[in-house]
Amino acid sequence: MAKIGRKVSGRGEAVTANYAFSPLDDDIIIKHRLLTRTTTTRGEPPLKKLQKKFTSFVVEVEKDTDNYGDCEKLAKAFLQEMSTFEIPLLKSKAVVDANVREKENFNELKDDINRQIVQAQADIEDLKKLLEESKIERQHKEVCEAIRKLIAAQPPRSETQKMVTELEKEIAALDAENTAGSRLLELRKKQFALLLHVVDELQNTIEEEQKSLVEEMRLATEELKNGIEDASGGSDAMAVD
């Protein structure tokens, strides 16, 4: 059987193997040689030797001569050769049986390993789910812890309520001040309007008084003028006389 296996070069590069027969052909050839035992590493193959012993015995039996002794000798040689041939077969059978048992054990072990692999995969999936749940639970705990710290950093409720009450009082005071300021502003508006009205009335009164004063002065001036004219006329009359 010619076969070139995979070799590794000095540089560590793998060389592709070239086979004269396929692995299936190799198995068939090896099985045939083991069953027929037609090959051996040294000497004549056992099956050929057995065939020769049997042929010699048959040929000697078929002779017409009185050769009982030779036939007996050849028969013993044939039986001895058969026993010799049978021993390796029994060994081979024992090896085959052992290999079959080993294969069955291997198959059982393989099935057991496959079951363990399936169980391990199921366990891994369960652990993944548990891990995700643990992550979510941890996140919730972290959020709760952050809220707890935030609440703990705030003042007590009594102080907060006290501050709220004080703020409400301040707001009420500011509202009162605002209301008072609005009322005062409204009063000042009314007072200012009244003041404007008084000023306007006073201004009208002053204007009327000024007009009356001007009129009186005009009348007084006219009367004075008339008196002067009358006085001038009387003087002229007296001079004529």
Disulfide bonds with the S-S distance in Angstrom:
none
